[in-house]
């Protein structure tokens, strides 16, 4: 894949929050970020974090009963060469696949993984 990020490199950070307005106000005032809305069919809109003209991360709304006990947090994403093949070893090595691979149009294929120590990250095979 041309211009694809290298396998194993952190490529994205995402704030998961219950209060989008408060998060945007905080980071706009403290870091100078601005925000662009990205419509997502069937879900709340996604918020792209911008520093100048550079996309530096995203904000995901923790909406729904499945997120009631989840605190606001940051989730890092690591580029992988083939997310489906890579998650096959997760459970054998003491980890857990929290969300099986799914497709995000024009972004890539993503899985959410908990490692053997309990840390959570997104693994993504980006679409370039």
RATAKA-V615496 format. One record per helix or strand of 2 or more residues. SS is the DSSP state (A for helix, B for strand). FROM is the first residue (numbers start at 1). TO is the last residue. If there is no record, write none. Layout:
# RATAKA-V615496
ss,from,to
SS,FROM,TO
SS,FROM,TO
This chain:
# RATAKA-V615496
ss,from,to
B,10,17
A,20,31
B,34,38
B,46,51
B,54,61
A,65,67
B,73,79
A,83,87
A,91,93
B,96,104
B,108,114
B,120,126
